[in-house]
Amino acid sequence: MNATATASVISTPDYAAIKSKQNAAWSSGNYAKIGATLQIVGESLAEAMDLAPDSRVLDVAAGNGNATLAFARRWCNVVSTDYVESLLASGRKRSEAEALDVKFEIADAENLPYSDGDFDAVVSTFGIMFAPDQQQVAGELIRVCRSKGRIGLANWTPDGFIGNLFKTLGSHVAPPAGVLSPALWGKKDWVEETFAEVSSSLDYRIKNFVFRYRSPEHFMDFFRTYYGPVHKAFQALEISQQDALRSDILALVHRFNSATDGSMRVAAEYAEIIIDRN
């Protein structure tokens, strides 16, 4: 194999293998315990999108259903999808507890099992940004959203707390070769370029979700136990390397922490994005 062919092979990620590992990561720990704390983000997005009752809404990479519940509470007809069954099960239990009429279906964000223009709105909060083939995902969001419909997203930004957390993880456990950073979904210029040809307008707003924990150590232990990517990163390291990662994450928390009483109050920047389809 010549050098050019070798470079081509290296630059083309094995998306199937990457998604299999990602599925295992998000299935580990218990993301539902993390996701439940983020509910306000789904409510904010639902308010900002201002959909009419009975709108057909697809929640992609829905996790434990924060956006799903928010839109269903506003009388939208929601289909909640993820490729991790345990997360869908958590969302289903939450919707049943509130007697909300939601359909839950296993679906891959890169290959949605729906027809063109099936939905009035397509949404995702901190979900689709982690799919490895970003252009494919963007194309799927566009495809299943009807003309004059809306796409609504909440994505962590590269320079915010969570963006820096993933940089910290990446400095200890190398990310898959050839895969671009999930935080691109939080960059205004990238989002505008990606959706330019299909949008009549694009509203990009920086917001903050505040992580509140009893202490930095409480946050560290909670995320290490329940947040799949952090949980898996620690599992991949030797004991001495785990200590180094823990130290770096705590240093990051202290850099962003505004609490002065020993607790943790970290404002984590994210982008709330609403795209009107042409």
TAMO-V926921 format. One record per backbone hydrogen bond with DSSP energy under -0.5 kcal/mol. CO is the residue of the C=O (numbers start at 0). NH is the residue of the N-H. E is the energy in kcal/mol with one decimal. If there is no record, write none. Layout:
# TAMO-V926921
co->{CO:CO}
nh->{NH:NH}
e->{E:E}
This chain:
# TAMO-V926921
co->{1:2:3:4:5:6:7:8:10:12:13:14:15:16:17:18:19:20:21:22:23:24:25:29:29:30:30:31:33:34:35:37:37:38:38:39:40:41:42:43:44:45:45:51:54:54:55:55:56:56:57:57:58:58:61:61:64:65:66:67:68:70:70:71:74:75:76:77:77:78:78:79:80:81:82:83:83:84:85:86:87:88:89:90:91:92:93:94:95:99:100:102:104:106:107:110:111:114:118:119:120:121:122:123:123:126:127:131:132:133:134:135:136:137:138:139:140:141:142:143:145:148:149:150:151:152:153:154:156:156:159:160:161:162:163:164:165:166:167:168:168:175:180:181:182:183:185:186:187:188:189:190:191:194:194:195:197:200:201:202:202:204:206:208:208:209:210:210:212:214:215:216:217:218:219:220:221:222:225:225:226:226:227:228:229:230:231:233:237:238:239:240:241:242:243:244:245:246:247:248:249:250:251:252:263:264:264:265:265:266:267:268:269:269:270:270:271:272:273:273:274:274:275:275}
nh->{5:6:7:8:9:10:11:11:12:14:17:18:19:20:21:22:23:24:25:26:27:27:30:32:33:33:34:35:36:37:38:40:41:41:42:43:44:45:46:47:48:49:50:54:56:76:119:120:58:78:59:122:61:80:64:65:68:69:70:71:72:73:75:74:53:77:56:79:102:58:80:104:61:106:84:86:87:88:89:90:91:92:93:94:95:96:97:99:98:101:77:79:81:108:110:107:113:117:145:149:57:151:59:125:153:129:130:133:136:137:138:139:140:141:142:143:144:144:116:118:148:276:121:274:123:272:125:270:159:162:163:164:165:166:167:168:169:170:171:171:172:178:183:184:185:186:187:190:191:192:193:194:195:197:198:198:277:275:203:204:273:271:269:210:267:211:212:265:263:218:219:220:221:222:223:224:225:226:29:227:229:230:231:232:233:234:235:236:241:242:243:244:245:246:247:248:249:250:251:252:253:254:255:256:212:257:266:210:267:268:208:156:206:271:154:272:204:152:202:275:150:276:199:200}
e->{-2.3:-2.4:-2.0:-2.1:-2.3:-2.3:-0.7:-0.7:-0.8:-1.4:-2.4:-2.9:-1.8:-1.9:-2.5:-2.8:-1.8:-2.1:-3.0:-1.7:-1.0:-0.6:-0.5:-1.7:-0.7:-0.7:-3.8:-2.1:-1.3:-1.8:-1.1:-2.0:-0.7:-0.6:-1.8:-2.4:-2.2:-2.3:-2.3:-2.4:-2.2:-1.4:-0.5:-1.5:-0.7:-2.5:-1.5:-1.9:-0.5:-2.7:-0.7:-3.0:-0.5:-2.6:-2.1:-0.6:-2.8:-1.9:-2.5:-2.3:-2.4:-0.8:-1.9:-1.8:-2.9:-0.9:-2.6:-0.5:-2.3:-2.7:-0.5:-2.5:-3.4:-1.9:-0.6:-0.6:-1.7:-2.5:-1.5:-2.2:-2.7:-2.0:-2.0:-2.3:-2.4:-2.0:-1.0:-2.8:-1.1:-1.1:-0.5:-3.3:-1.0:-0.5:-2.1:-0.6:-1.4:-1.5:-2.9:-2.0:-2.2:-2.4:-2.9:-0.6:-1.9:-2.0:-1.7:-1.2:-2.0:-2.5:-2.2:-1.8:-2.4:-2.1:-2.4:-2.1:-0.7:-0.6:-2.5:-2.5:-2.1:-2.8:-2.1:-3.1:-1.7:-2.9:-3.3:-3.3:-0.7:-0.5:-2.2:-1.9:-2.3:-1.4:-2.2:-2.4:-2.4:-1.4:-0.6:-1.4:-3.0:-1.5:-1.7:-1.8:-1.8:-2.0:-0.5:-2.3:-2.7:-2.2:-2.5:-2.0:-0.7:-1.2:-0.9:-0.6:-2.5:-2.4:-0.6:-0.5:-2.4:-3.2:-2.8:-0.7:-3.5:-0.6:-0.5:-2.3:-2.5:-2.1:-2.5:-2.7:-2.3:-2.8:-2.3:-1.6:-2.5:-1.9:-2.0:-0.8:-0.7:-3.1:-3.1:-1.7:-2.1:-1.7:-1.5:-1.3:-2.6:-2.1:-1.4:-2.2:-2.7:-2.2:-2.2:-2.6:-2.4:-2.0:-2.0:-2.4:-2.5:-1.7:-1.6:-1.9:-1.7:-2.6:-0.5:-3.1:-0.7:-0.6:-2.7:-1.4:-3.2:-0.5:-2.2:-0.6:-2.3:-2.8:-3.0:-0.5:-2.5:-0.6:-3.0:-1.1}
